[in-house]
Amino acid sequence: MDQEHRAAMSQSSTVQLLLWFIFIVSVLTVAARLGTKYALTRKLGWDDYIMLAAQIAYLAQCISISIGVADDLGVPADEISDTAIDNFLKAEYASIVFYIISLALIKCSISAFIRQLSRSTTHRRLDWALQGTIGLWVLTSVLVSLFQCALPTPWDYFHGVGCVDRRAWWTYVAILNILTDIFTVALYAFIIGRLQIPRSKNLSFYRFSLVVGVSAAQLAVFLELFSYSNPTGSLWIPIILNQTTLVISTITACAPYLRPFMESLESNVNRVESIHGSEEELSGNRNGASAYGLENTVSSVACSYRASR
């Protein structure tokens, strides 16, 4: 028994480490996005503020999960007290709500970015349809999540009565998540195809494919591996997949703004390796490379905007 509990504690520690590492990657990605955009335009847009709100919801989700997995993740449910199970289920209950909200806000941030690319009425109507679909998805998903079991213990699907079919509910959440991602890719492809914007300057389609792939894996794992009779012992894989979905979605949303940042870094490294001279010369070339990269990006964005008018 002691050996099993030590193994469970090790699993909890591993999940905690991965949980916060993935969150820090997400925070650094958003920080790089905001810093790069502010350097380019000296202001932030609605898509940036929505992304910040998504990170706040993401933080709340991480805190909830961290509390829930502190001691009992990996321990079979029949070996811990009802109070411990109840605390675990409460933490999971809160984390799922924040997970859906964070994911929806990331999608809205991407939608707000897409809307900036074109003033076409058709494009904007399609974008409003995308936002309406996202809004309907998050509203219905959160409401069902909040009232998944009968009051006064809506979080307790382990002991509770009158609970919804969680597999059917999670299938709905995951499939709508995938469909909205596909809708986003299709809308983006339609806009850049009409405006003839170079794809190298825009969102990478393979990132969206990765998000869809992780979401599909998330659904498959939940349907096949999650055990309602042993939630504390089988939840660690869905937890990691949830975090992976959030961080990849964040990176995808931030990718257009990270490109000039990465190109500037690459240019600086190349110049440092190739230029031999004083520290003043190296510093001047670094600044010149950065400015050149940022000016190129500003020009490409401006051309895209003029083309859309």
C-alpha positions in Angstrom: 0.0 0.0 0.0 2.8 2.4 0.9 4.5 1.7 -2.4 1.3 2.4 -4.3 0.9 5.7 -2.5 4.5 6.7 -3.2 3.9 5.9 -6.9 0.7 8.1 -6.8 2.6 10.9 -5.2 5.3 10.6 -7.9 2.5 10.8 -10.5 1.0 13.8 -8.9 4.4 15.6 -8.8 5.1 14.8 -12.5 1.7 16.1 -13.5 2.2 19.2 -11.5 5.5 19.8 -13.1 4.2 19.3 -16.6 1.1 21.4 -15.9 3.1 24.5 -14.8 5.8 24.0 -17.4 3.2 24.0 -20.2 1.5 27.1 -18.7 4.8 29.0 -18.5 5.4 28.2 -22.2 2.0 29.7 -22.9 2.7 32.8 -20.9 6.1 33.4 -22.6 4.5 32.9 -26.0 1.8 35.6 -25.2 4.4 37.9 -23.7 6.5 37.6 -26.9 3.4 38.3 -29.0 2.4 41.4 -27.1 6.0 42.7 -27.0 6.5 42.2 -30.7 3.1 43.8 -31.6 3.7 46.8 -29.3 7.2 47.3 -30.9 5.5 47.3 -34.3 2.4 49.4 -33.7 2.9 51.0 -30.3 -0.6 49.8 -29.3 -2.5 46.6 -28.6 -5.8 45.5 -30.2 -8.9 43.6 -29.1 -7.4 40.3 -30.1 -4.5 41.0 -27.6 -6.8 41.8 -24.8 -8.9 38.7 -25.5 -5.7 36.7 -25.4 -4.8 38.2 -22.0 -8.3 37.2 -20.7 -7.7 33.7 -22.1 -4.5 33.5 -20.1 -6.3 34.5 -16.9 -8.8 31.8 -17.4 -5.9 29.4 -18.2 -4.2 30.3 -14.9 -7.5 29.7 -13.0 -7.7 26.3 -14.7 -4.1 25.4 -13.7 -4.7 26.4 -10.1 -7.9 24.3 -10.0 -6.1 21.3 -11.4 -3.1 21.8 -9.2 -5.2 21.7 -6.1 -7.0 18.6 -7.3 -3.9 16.6 -8.1 -1.9 17.7 -5.0 -2.2 14.4 -3.2 -4.6 11.8 -4.6 -4.0 11.7 -8.4 -3.1 8.1 -9.2 -4.6 6.6 -6.1 -7.5 4.3 -6.7 -10.8 5.9 -5.6 -11.6 3.0 -3.3 -8.4 3.7 -1.2 -9.1 7.3 -0.3 -11.8 9.0 1.8 -15.1 10.4 0.5 -13.9 13.8 1.5 -10.7 13.5 -0.6 -12.8 12.3 -3.6 -15.2 15.2 -3.1 -12.4 17.7 -3.1 -10.8 16.2 -6.2 -14.2 16.3 -8.0 -14.7 19.9 -7.1 -11.3 20.8 -8.5 -12.0 19.0 -11.7 -15.4 20.6 -11.9 -13.9 24.1 -11.7 -11.0 23.3 -14.1 -13.2 22.1 -16.9 -15.2 25.3 -16.9 -12.1 27.4 -17.0 -10.6 25.2 -19.7 -13.6 25.7 -22.0 -13.7 29.4 -21.4 -9.9 29.8 -22.0 -10.2 27.7 -25.2 -13.2 29.8 -26.4 -11.3 33.1 -25.7 -8.3 31.9 -27.7 -10.6 31.1 -30.6 -12.2 34.6 -30.3 -8.7 36.1 -30.4 -7.9 34.3 -33.6 -11.3 35.4 -35.1 -10.6 39.0 -34.1 -7.2 38.8 -35.8 -8.8 37.4 -39.0 -11.3 40.2 -39.1 -8.5 42.7 -39.3 -7.3 41.2 -42.6 -10.2 42.2 -44.7 -13.1 44.7 -44.8 -15.1 42.6 -47.2 -18.7 42.2 -46.1 -18.7 38.5 -47.0 -15.6 37.9 -44.9 -17.0 39.7 -42.0 -20.3 37.8 -42.2 -18.4 34.6 -42.2 -16.4 35.7 -39.2 -19.5 36.7 -37.3 -20.9 33.2 -38.1 -17.7 31.7 -36.7 -18.0 33.9 -33.5 -21.6 32.9 -33.1 -20.7 29.2 -33.4 -18.0 29.7 -30.8 -20.4 31.6 -28.5 -23.1 28.9 -28.8 -20.5 26.2 -28.1 -19.0 27.8 -25.0 -22.4 28.7 -23.6 -24.0 25.3 -24.0 -20.8 23.5 -22.9 -20.3 25.5 -19.7 -24.0 25.3 -18.8 -24.0 21.6 -19.0 -20.8 21.4 -17.2 -22.1 23.6 -14.3 -25.3 21.5 -14.0 -24.0 18.0 -14.9 -25.5 16.5 -11.8 -28.4 17.3 -9.5 -28.1 20.0 -6.9 -26.7 20.6 -4.3 -23.6 18.6 -5.6 -23.4 19.2 -9.3 -19.7 18.3 -9.4 -20.2 14.8 -7.8 -20.7 12.4 -10.7 -19.0 9.7 -8.5 -21.8 9.5 -5.9 -24.3 11.9 -7.4 -27.7 11.2 -9.0 -29.4 12.7 -12.0 -26.1 13.2 -13.9 -25.8 13.8 -17.6 -24.1 11.3 -19.8 -20.5 12.7 -19.5 -19.2 10.8 -22.5 -21.9 12.2 -24.7 -21.3 15.7 -23.3 -17.5 15.5 -23.8 -18.0 14.2 -27.3 -20.1 17.3 -28.0 -17.5 19.6 -26.5 -14.6 18.0 -28.4 -16.3 17.7 -31.8 -17.6 21.3 -31.7 -14.0 22.3 -30.7 -12.7 20.5 -33.8 -15.4 21.9 -36.1 -14.7 25.5 -35.0 -11.0 25.0 -35.7 -11.8 23.6 -39.2 -14.1 26.6 -39.7 -11.3 28.9 -38.7 -8.8 27.3 -41.1 -11.3 27.4 -44.0 -12.2 31.1 -43.4 -8.5 32.0 -43.1 -7.7 30.1 -46.3 -10.6 31.8 -48.1 -9.4 35.3 -47.0 -5.7 34.9 -47.8 -6.6 33.2 -51.1 -8.7 36.2 -52.2 -6.2 38.8 -51.0 -3.2 36.9 -52.3 -1.4 37.4 -49.0 1.8 35.2 -48.8 1.2 32.2 -46.5 4.7 32.7 -45.1 3.4 35.9 -43.5 0.4 34.3 -41.9 -0.9 31.5 -39.6 0.7 28.1 -40.3 -1.9 25.5 -41.3 0.1 22.7 -39.8 -0.4 24.3 -36.3 -4.2 24.1 -36.8 -3.8 20.5 -37.9 -1.9 19.8 -34.7 -4.6 21.4 -32.6 -7.3 19.3 -34.3 -5.1 16.1 -33.9 -4.6 16.7 -30.2 -8.4 17.4 -29.7 -9.2 14.1 -31.5 -6.7 12.3 -29.3 -8.2 14.0 -26.2 -11.7 12.7 -27.2 -10.4 9.2 -27.9 -8.6 9.0 -24.6 -11.6 10.3 -22.6 -13.9 7.8 -24.3 -11.7 4.8 -24.0 -9.6 5.3 -20.8 -11.5 7.5 -18.4 -13.2 5.5 -15.6 -16.1 7.0 -13.7 -15.6 4.4 -11.0 -12.0 5.5 -10.6 -11.6 9.2 -11.5 -8.6 9.8 -9.3 -6.7 6.9 -10.9 -7.4 7.6 -14.6 -7.5 11.4 -15.0 -3.8 12.2 -15.5 -3.8 11.6 -19.3 -6.8 13.8 -20.0 -5.2 16.5 -17.8 -2.0 16.6 -19.9 -4.0 16.5 -23.2 -6.1 19.4 -22.0 -3.0 21.5 -21.2 -1.4 20.5 -24.6 -4.5 21.6 -26.4 -4.4 25.0 -24.7 -0.8 25.7 -25.3 -0.9 24.7 -28.9 -4.0 26.8 -29.4 -2.1 29.7 -27.8 0.9 29.3 -30.0 -1.3 29.1 -33.1 -3.0 32.4 -32.1 0.3 34.1 -31.4 2.2 32.7 -34.5 1.6 35.7 -36.8 3.2 38.1 -34.3 6.0 35.8 -33.3 7.4 35.5 -36.9 9.1 39.0 -36.9 10.4 38.3 -33.4 12.0 35.0 -34.5 13.3 36.5 -37.7 14.9 39.3 -35.8 16.6 36.9 -33.4 17.9 34.7 -36.3 19.2 37.8 -38.1 21.0 39.0 -35.0 22.7 35.6 -34.5 23.8 35.4 -38.1 25.3 38.9 -38.0 27.1 38.2 -34.7 28.7 35.1 -36.3 29.7 36.7 -39.5 30.7 40.2 -38.5 34.1 40.7 -36.9 34.6 44.1 -35.3 34.2 46.1 -32.2 31.3 45.8 -29.7 29.9 49.1 -31.0 29.8 47.7 -34.6 28.0 44.5 -33.4 25.5 46.5 -31.4 24.8 48.8 -34.4 24.2 45.8 -36.7 21.9 44.1 -34.2 19.8 47.2 -34.0 19.8 47.6 -37.7 18.7 44.0 -38.2 15.9 44.3 -35.7 14.6 47.4 -37.3 14.8 46.0 -40.8 12.8 42.9 -39.7 10.2 44.9 -38.0 9.9 47.4 -40.9 9.4 44.5 -43.3 6.6 43.1 -41.2 4.9 46.5 -40.9 5.1 46.9 -44.7 3.6 43.4 -45.3 0.7 44.1 -42.9 0.1 47.5 -44.5 0.1 46.0 -48.0 -2.4 43.4 -46.9 -4.6 46.0 -45.4 -4.6 48.1 -48.5 -5.3 45.1 -50.7 -8.4 44.4 -48.6 -9.9 47.8 -49.1 
